[in-house]
Amino acid sequence: MGNSSREEIEALIDRELAQRKLEAYQPYARQAEFHAAGADHRERLFCAGNQLGKTLAGAAEMAAHLTGRYPDGWRGRRFTRAIAAWASGVTGESVRDTTQRLLVGRPGEYGTGMIPASCFASQPKRAMGVADLLDSVTVRHVSGGNSRLYFKRYEQGREKWQGETLDVVWFDEEPDAGIYTEGLTRTNATGGMAYMTFTPLQGMSEVVMRFLSEKSPDRHVTYMTIDDAEHYTPEQREAIVAAYPAHEREARAKGVPTLGSGRIFPIEEGAILVQPFKVPAHWPRINGLDFGWDHPAAGVQIAWDRDTDCTYVVKAHRAREQTPVLFAPTVKAWGAWVPCAWPHDGLQHDKGSGQQLAQQYASAGLKMLKDRATHAPDPGKPEGSGGNGVEAGLMEMLDRMQTGRFKVFAGLDDWLQEFRLYHRKDGRVVKERDDLLSATRYGLMMKRKAITQPVERAPWATEWSALDAEVGY
């Protein structure tokens, strides 16, 4: 076979692969989580750092809905008919270079994006005013109908986002609140969906706050950090993060909205994270619990290195709408002997049984401390007199973080998500998504009650000890 034939064959293979990107799409764990959330939520936010794969995930999902060709293992929503959709961005140029490129391909190479070349029902229609920008494409759906995709941009203004009825709207990069609301409204009549993929460089904007602070069963947030992007090596991740300006690293590498002076723990994650290790037996442990139902119940386990006065969060569990009987086994599995600190609302009585909430968790198998969590009393003062002030607990946590005496095992993603977004508004702590952090605060408040695992002695061991005493050992 001559060189020219080999080159022709390689070019043919490259073209074939370029036209089958949707079929070859294999999402990372966070991308798969984002897709799966579409089955139960009309509004979704994929909050991720730069160049981690959020826009690729958005394009893959749009192509799947337009064509009805869903990747193997798809757990998200499925459309069994042709749809009408918008894919959007900030400007015509950014739409052309991102959403359009990933869905359709570069100019002159249409059919090399996520929408397979064989699915185009006609030539894409060009838009006016911006070179190579498309207005719309018609896509064959497996049901036999034709889906219609229009490319929109925020710079057109809110009025251009009115009137249409749609099944799916994709916002790539953050829109202002008015544009987002108009886009979402387009899906109301169809029971459709809207999703956003962006890096939150605008901080706690109105759109971000809609998802983080306004509760709704229709909304879901997926976070993706550079550590979740499997196409980077550890060395590459380190170099990428180091290249960002210090004040942008949290947003660009971890997808964390910039909170500025409102952030309660302005600490780099690297300063508190450690790789998990086997906790030495002589380190006392204590669990912290935060009760919940509509907001999640949460539990953490803290190990205390008394020699260095360093506390380690080694376990974390958070679950919504679980009774004590369902929640307790996970915490009990960390060690039934570990005492559990709990907040003052554990004194409340259940209307049905009349039993205190803390007692219900004790009945479910947890070793609950006798009294609610309070700060350590002053010398000479009785136990329980230290109070339970939130600010004092937060300042202790912050002081420990700043002095290297507070560490968290890597891999406790739910705990880290709360840590990244814990903030104040108008000087007051925002009591949203703080369940694990509250549990941690209760555990630290009561670390004086932490214990090591009791050693169970066999009957003969007791007799031998008595004999040792007789012979002088």
C-alpha positions as CSV (number, residue, x, y, z in Angstrom):
1,M,0.0,0.0,0.0
2,G,1.5,3.4,-1.0
3,N,1.8,6.4,1.2
4,S,-0.9,8.2,-0.6
5,S,-3.4,5.4,0.0
6,R,-2.5,5.2,3.6
7,E,-3.0,9.0,3.9
8,E,-6.4,8.7,2.2
9,I,-7.5,6.0,4.5
10,E,-6.4,7.9,7.6
11,A,-8.2,11.0,6.3
12,L,-11.4,8.9,5.7
13,I,-11.2,7.5,9.2
14,D,-10.7,11.0,10.7
15,R,-13.7,12.3,8.8
16,E,-15.8,9.3,10.0
17,L,-14.8,9.9,13.6
18,A,-15.4,13.6,13.4
19,Q,-19.0,12.9,12.3
20,R,-19.7,10.4,15.1
21,K,-18.9,12.5,18.2
22,L,-22.2,12.1,19.8
23,E,-22.0,8.3,19.6
24,A,-18.5,8.5,21.0
25,Y,-19.4,10.8,23.9
26,Q,-18.5,9.3,27.3
27,P,-19.3,11.8,30.1
28,Y,-17.2,12.2,33.2
29,A,-19.0,11.6,36.5
30,R,-20.0,15.2,37.0
31,Q,-21.2,15.5,33.4
32,A,-23.3,12.4,33.8
33,E,-24.7,13.8,37.1
34,F,-25.7,17.0,35.2
35,H,-27.5,15.0,32.5
36,A,-29.2,12.7,34.9
37,A,-30.7,15.7,36.8
38,G,-32.7,16.6,33.7
39,A,-35.0,13.7,34.3
40,D,-36.5,15.4,37.4
41,H,-35.6,19.1,37.1
42,R,-36.8,21.7,34.6
43,E,-34.0,24.1,35.5
44,R,-30.3,23.1,35.8
45,L,-27.0,24.9,36.3
46,F,-23.7,23.3,35.5
47,C,-21.3,25.4,37.5
48,A,-17.8,24.5,36.5
49,G,-14.3,26.0,36.0
50,N,-12.8,26.9,32.7
51,Q,-12.0,24.3,30.1
52,L,-13.4,21.4,32.2
53,G,-16.0,20.1,29.8
54,K,-19.2,22.0,30.8
55,T,-19.9,23.4,27.3
56,L,-19.2,20.0,25.7
57,A,-21.7,18.4,28.0
58,G,-24.3,21.1,27.1
59,A,-23.7,20.4,23.4
60,A,-23.9,16.7,23.8
61,E,-27.2,16.9,25.6
62,M,-28.7,19.3,23.0
63,A,-27.6,17.0,20.2
64,A,-29.2,14.0,21.9
65,H,-32.5,15.8,22.3
66,L,-32.5,17.1,18.8
67,T,-31.8,13.7,17.2
68,G,-33.3,11.3,19.8
69,R,-30.0,9.5,19.7
70,Y,-29.2,9.2,23.4
71,P,-25.8,7.8,24.4
72,D,-25.6,4.4,26.1
73,G,-26.4,4.7,29.8
74,W,-28.3,7.9,29.5
75,R,-30.2,8.6,32.7
76,G,-31.5,12.1,31.8
77,R,-34.7,13.2,30.2
78,R,-35.6,11.8,26.8
79,F,-37.8,13.3,24.0
80,T,-39.6,10.7,21.9
81,R,-40.5,13.4,19.3
82,A,-38.9,16.2,17.4
83,I,-38.3,19.3,19.4
84,A,-37.8,23.1,19.0
85,A,-34.8,24.5,20.9
86,W,-32.5,27.5,21.3
87,A,-28.8,27.4,22.0
88,S,-27.4,30.7,23.1
89,G,-24.5,32.8,24.2
90,V,-23.3,36.3,24.9
91,T,-22.5,37.6,21.4
92,G,-22.8,36.4,17.8
93,E,-19.0,35.7,17.8
94,S,-19.1,33.7,21.0
95,V,-22.1,31.7,19.8
96,R,-20.3,30.9,16.5
97,D,-17.1,29.9,18.2
98,T,-18.6,27.8,21.1
99,T,-22.1,26.4,20.9
100,Q,-22.3,26.5,17.1
101,R,-18.9,25.0,16.7
102,L,-19.5,22.2,19.2
103,L,-23.0,21.4,17.8
104,V,-22.5,21.8,14.0
105,G,-18.7,22.1,13.4
106,R,-16.5,24.9,12.1
107,P,-17.4,26.9,9.0
108,G,-16.8,24.6,6.0
109,E,-16.9,21.5,8.2
110,Y,-20.5,21.3,9.1
111,G,-21.4,17.8,10.3
112,T,-18.3,17.5,12.5
113,G,-19.9,18.7,15.7
114,M,-22.1,16.7,18.2
115,I,-25.0,16.6,15.7
116,P,-24.1,13.8,13.3
117,A,-23.8,14.8,9.6
118,S,-26.4,12.2,8.6
119,C,-29.0,14.0,10.8
120,F,-29.0,17.3,8.9
121,A,-32.3,17.6,7.1
122,S,-31.2,20.6,5.0
123,Q,-28.3,23.0,4.8
124,P,-27.9,25.3,7.9
125,K,-29.5,28.7,7.5
126,R,-27.0,31.6,7.9
127,A,-27.7,34.6,10.2
128,M,-27.2,38.2,9.2
129,G,-24.5,40.6,10.6
130,V,-21.9,38.2,11.9
131,A,-19.6,36.2,9.5
132,D,-20.2,32.5,9.5
133,L,-22.9,32.7,12.3
134,L,-25.9,30.4,11.7
135,D,-29.5,31.3,12.4
136,S,-30.9,27.8,12.5
137,V,-30.5,24.1,11.6
138,T,-33.1,21.5,10.9
139,V,-32.3,18.1,12.4
140,R,-33.8,14.6,11.7
141,H,-35.2,13.0,14.9
142,V,-35.4,9.2,15.2
143,S,-39.2,9.5,15.5
144,G,-39.4,10.6,11.8
145,G,-40.0,14.3,12.5
146,N,-37.6,17.2,12.2
147,S,-36.3,19.1,15.2
148,R,-35.5,22.8,14.8
149,L,-32.5,24.5,16.5
150,Y,-32.1,28.3,16.6
151,F,-29.0,30.1,17.7
152,K,-29.6,33.1,20.0
153,R,-27.4,35.7,21.7
154,Y,-28.0,37.8,24.8
155,E,-26.8,41.0,23.0
156,Q,-30.0,40.9,21.0
157,G,-31.9,42.1,24.1
158,R,-34.8,40.7,26.0
159,E,-37.4,41.6,23.4
160,K,-35.9,39.1,20.9
161,W,-36.4,36.3,23.5
162,Q,-40.1,36.6,23.6
163,G,-43.0,34.9,21.7
164,E,-41.6,31.5,20.8
165,T,-42.7,28.1,22.3
166,L,-39.8,25.7,22.9
167,D,-38.9,22.4,24.5
168,V,-35.2,23.1,25.4
169,V,-33.2,26.3,26.0
170,W,-29.4,26.1,26.5
171,F,-27.6,29.1,28.0
172,D,-23.8,28.8,27.5
173,E,-22.2,31.5,29.7
174,E,-24.2,33.4,32.3
175,P,-27.2,35.5,31.1
176,D,-28.7,38.4,33.0
177,A,-31.8,37.6,35.0
178,G,-34.2,39.1,32.5
179,I,-32.8,37.0,29.6
180,Y,-32.9,33.8,31.7
181,T,-36.5,34.4,32.7
182,E,-37.6,35.0,29.1
183,G,-35.8,31.8,27.9
184,L,-37.3,29.7,30.7
185,T,-40.8,31.1,30.0
186,R,-40.5,29.8,26.4
187,T,-40.6,26.3,27.8
188,N,-43.6,26.7,30.2
189,A,-46.3,25.5,27.7
190,T,-44.4,22.4,26.7
191,G,-43.2,21.4,30.2
192,G,-39.7,21.7,28.7
193,M,-36.4,22.5,30.3
194,A,-33.7,25.2,30.5
195,Y,-30.1,24.6,31.4
196,M,-27.0,26.8,31.8
197,T,-23.3,25.9,31.5
198,F,-20.9,28.6,32.8
199,T,-18.0,29.6,35.1
200,P,-19.5,32.0,37.7
201,L,-17.1,34.9,37.2
202,Q,-19.9,37.4,38.1
203,G,-20.0,36.1,41.6
204,M,-23.3,35.8,43.5
205,S,-25.4,37.3,40.7
206,E,-29.2,37.2,40.7
207,V,-29.1,34.2,38.4
208,V,-26.7,32.3,40.6
209,M,-28.6,33.2,43.8
210,R,-31.8,31.9,42.1
211,F,-30.2,28.4,42.2
212,L,-28.3,28.7,45.5
213,S,-30.8,30.5,47.7
214,E,-34.3,30.2,46.2
215,K,-35.5,26.7,47.0
216,S,-37.4,24.8,44.3
217,P,-37.8,21.1,43.4
218,D,-37.5,22.2,39.8
219,R,-33.9,23.4,40.1
220,H,-30.6,21.5,40.3
221,V,-27.0,22.6,40.5
222,T,-24.0,20.4,39.4
223,Y,-20.5,21.6,40.4
224,M,-17.4,20.5,38.6
225,T,-13.9,21.3,39.6
226,I,-10.6,20.8,37.8
227,D,-10.1,17.7,40.0
228,D,-13.1,16.2,38.3
229,A,-11.7,16.7,34.7
230,E,-10.1,13.4,33.9
231,H,-8.3,14.7,30.8
232,Y,-5.8,16.6,33.0
233,T,-2.8,15.1,34.9
234,P,-2.1,16.2,38.5
235,E,0.8,18.2,37.2
236,Q,-1.3,19.9,34.5
237,R,-3.9,20.8,37.1
238,E,-1.4,22.4,39.3
239,A,0.1,24.4,36.5
240,I,-3.3,25.6,35.3
241,V,-4.4,26.7,38.7
242,A,-1.1,28.5,39.3
243,A,-1.5,30.5,36.1
244,Y,-4.8,32.1,37.1
245,P,-4.8,35.3,39.1
246,A,-5.2,34.5,42.8
247,H,-8.6,36.2,43.1
248,E,-10.0,34.2,40.1
249,R,-8.7,30.7,41.0
250,E,-11.7,29.5,42.9
251,A,-14.1,30.5,40.0
252,R,-11.9,29.4,37.1
253,A,-10.6,26.1,38.5
254,K,-13.5,25.1,40.8
255,G,-16.6,26.8,39.5
256,V,-17.1,28.6,42.8
257,P,-18.9,31.9,42.6
258,T,-16.7,34.8,43.7
259,L,-18.0,35.8,47.2
260,G,-15.4,38.4,48.0
261,S,-15.6,39.8,51.5
262,G,-18.9,37.9,52.1
263,R,-17.2,34.5,52.2
264,I,-17.1,33.2,55.8
265,F,-14.1,31.0,55.3
266,P,-11.7,32.8,52.9
267,I,-9.3,29.9,52.8
268,E,-7.7,28.1,49.9
269,E,-9.0,24.6,49.8
270,G,-5.4,23.3,49.4
271,A,-4.7,24.7,52.9
272,I,-7.2,22.3,54.6
273,L,-7.3,19.3,52.3
274,V,-5.3,16.1,53.1
275,Q,-5.4,12.7,51.5
276,P,-7.3,10.2,53.6
277,F,-5.3,8.0,56.0
278,K,-6.0,5.5,58.7
279,V,-6.8,7.4,61.8
280,P,-4.5,6.4,64.7
281,A,-6.3,4.5,67.5
282,H,-5.2,7.0,70.2
283,W,-6.9,9.9,68.5
284,P,-10.3,10.7,70.1
285,R,-13.3,10.9,67.8
286,I,-16.7,12.6,68.0
287,N,-19.6,12.9,65.5
288,G,-21.5,16.1,64.9
289,L,-25.1,16.0,63.8
290,D,-27.5,18.6,62.3
291,F,-31.1,17.5,62.2
292,G,-33.2,18.1,59.1
293,W,-36.1,16.9,56.9
294,D,-36.9,19.4,54.1
295,H,-33.3,20.6,54.3
296,P,-30.9,17.7,54.6
297,A,-29.9,16.0,57.9
298,A,-26.1,15.9,58.1
299,G,-23.4,14.1,60.1
300,V,-19.7,14.4,60.2
301,Q,-17.0,12.5,62.2
302,I,-14.1,14.5,63.6
303,A,-10.8,12.9,64.7
304,W,-8.6,14.9,67.1
305,D,-4.8,14.8,67.2
306,R,-4.3,16.1,70.7
307,D,-0.5,16.3,70.3
308,T,-0.8,19.0,67.7
309,D,-4.4,20.1,68.6
310,C,-5.4,19.5,64.9
311,T,-8.9,18.3,64.1
312,Y,-9.7,16.3,61.0
313,V,-13.1,15.9,59.3
314,V,-12.8,12.3,58.2
315,K,-16.4,11.3,57.4
316,A,-19.5,13.2,56.1
317,H,-23.0,12.2,55.2
318,R,-26.0,14.3,54.1
319,A,-29.5,13.1,53.2
320,R,-32.8,14.8,52.7
321,E,-36.2,13.5,54.0
322,Q,-34.8,10.6,56.0
323,T,-36.1,9.6,59.4
324,P,-33.7,8.9,62.2
325,V,-34.2,5.1,61.6
326,L,-33.0,5.6,58.0
327,F,-30.3,8.2,58.6
328,A,-28.6,6.7,61.7
329,P,-27.2,3.5,60.2
330,T,-24.7,5.4,58.0
331,V,-23.3,7.3,61.0
332,K,-23.4,4.2,63.2
333,A,-21.2,2.4,60.6
334,W,-18.4,4.9,61.4
335,G,-18.2,3.4,64.9
336,A,-21.1,2.7,67.2
337,W,-18.9,3.8,70.1
338,V,-18.4,7.3,68.9
339,P,-20.4,9.9,70.8
340,C,-22.6,12.3,68.8
341,A,-22.9,16.0,69.5
342,W,-26.3,17.6,68.6
343,P,-28.0,21.0,68.5
344,H,-30.6,22.6,70.7
345,D,-33.5,21.6,68.3
346,G,-32.9,18.0,69.4
347,L,-34.8,18.9,72.5
348,Q,-38.0,19.3,70.5
349,H,-40.6,16.7,71.0
350,D,-42.2,14.7,68.1
351,K,-45.9,15.4,67.9
352,G,-46.7,11.8,67.3
353,S,-44.5,9.9,69.7
354,G,-43.9,12.7,72.2
355,Q,-40.2,11.6,72.1
356,Q,-37.4,14.2,71.8
357,L,-35.7,14.3,68.5
358,A,-32.3,13.5,70.0
359,Q,-33.9,10.5,71.8
360,Q,-35.2,9.2,68.4
361,Y,-31.6,9.1,67.1
362,A,-30.5,7.4,70.2
363,S,-33.2,4.8,69.8
364,A,-31.9,4.3,66.2
365,G,-28.6,3.2,67.6
366,L,-26.4,6.4,67.9
367,K,-24.5,7.2,71.0
368,M,-26.0,10.6,71.7
369,L,-24.4,12.9,74.2
370,K,-26.6,13.6,77.3
371,D,-26.8,17.3,76.7
372,R,-27.0,19.6,73.6
373,A,-23.8,21.1,72.1
374,T,-22.4,24.1,73.9
375,H,-19.0,25.7,73.9
376,A,-16.5,24.7,76.6
377,P,-17.4,26.4,79.9
378,D,-15.0,28.9,81.5
379,P,-12.7,27.4,84.3
380,G,-14.8,26.7,87.4
381,K,-18.1,27.1,85.6
382,P,-20.6,24.2,85.2
383,E,-20.9,22.2,82.0
384,G,-23.4,23.7,79.6
385,S,-22.7,27.3,80.6
386,G,-20.5,28.1,77.6
387,G,-23.4,28.9,75.4
388,N,-24.0,27.9,71.8
389,G,-23.3,31.1,69.8
390,V,-22.9,30.6,66.1
391,E,-20.3,33.3,65.6
392,A,-18.0,31.9,68.3
393,G,-18.2,28.5,66.6
394,L,-17.4,30.0,63.2
395,M,-14.5,32.0,64.5
396,E,-13.0,28.8,66.1
397,M,-13.3,27.0,62.8
398,L,-11.7,29.9,60.9
399,D,-8.9,30.3,63.5
400,R,-8.1,26.6,63.2
401,M,-8.1,26.8,59.4
402,Q,-5.8,29.8,59.4
403,T,-3.3,28.2,61.9
404,G,-3.2,24.8,60.2
405,R,-5.2,23.0,62.9
406,F,-8.2,22.1,60.8
407,K,-8.1,19.5,58.0
408,V,-10.6,17.8,55.8
409,F,-10.2,14.4,54.0
410,A,-10.1,14.8,50.2
411,G,-13.1,13.2,48.6
412,L,-15.8,14.6,50.9
413,D,-17.3,16.5,48.0
414,D,-20.6,17.5,49.7
415,W,-18.7,19.1,52.6
416,L,-16.4,21.0,50.2
417,Q,-19.4,22.3,48.2
418,E,-20.9,23.8,51.3
419,F,-17.5,25.2,52.3
420,R,-17.0,27.0,48.9
421,L,-20.4,28.7,49.1
422,Y,-20.8,29.6,52.7
423,H,-21.2,33.3,52.9
424,R,-22.8,36.4,54.5
425,K,-25.3,38.8,53.0
426,D,-25.7,42.2,54.6
427,G,-23.4,40.9,57.4
428,R,-25.6,38.0,58.3
429,V,-24.8,34.3,57.8
430,V,-26.9,32.9,54.9
431,K,-28.4,29.8,56.4
432,E,-28.6,27.8,53.1
433,R,-26.6,24.7,52.2
434,D,-24.8,24.7,55.5
435,D,-25.9,21.4,57.0
436,L,-22.5,19.6,57.1
437,L,-20.8,22.8,58.2
438,S,-23.2,23.1,61.1
439,A,-22.7,19.5,62.0
440,T,-18.9,20.2,62.0
441,R,-19.4,23.2,64.2
442,Y,-21.4,21.1,66.8
443,G,-18.7,18.4,66.8
444,L,-15.9,21.0,67.4
445,M,-17.9,22.7,70.2
446,M,-18.1,19.3,72.0
447,K,-14.6,17.9,71.1
448,R,-13.9,17.8,74.9
449,K,-16.3,14.8,74.9
450,A,-14.4,13.0,72.1
451,I,-13.2,9.5,73.1
452,T,-11.0,6.7,71.8
453,Q,-12.4,3.3,71.0
454,P,-13.0,1.3,74.2
455,V,-10.9,-1.9,74.4
456,E,-13.0,-4.9,75.1
457,R,-11.2,-7.3,77.5
458,A,-11.9,-11.0,77.5
459,P,-12.8,-12.5,80.9
460,W,-9.4,-14.3,81.1
461,A,-7.6,-11.0,80.5
462,T,-9.2,-9.6,83.7
463,E,-8.1,-12.6,85.7
464,W,-4.6,-12.3,84.3
465,S,-4.4,-8.6,85.3
466,A,-5.3,-9.6,88.8
467,L,-2.6,-12.2,88.9
468,D,-0.1,-9.7,87.5
469,A,-0.9,-7.4,90.4
470,E,-0.3,-10.2,92.9
471,V,3.1,-11.0,91.6
472,G,4.1,-7.4,91.2
473,Y,3.8,-6.7,87.5
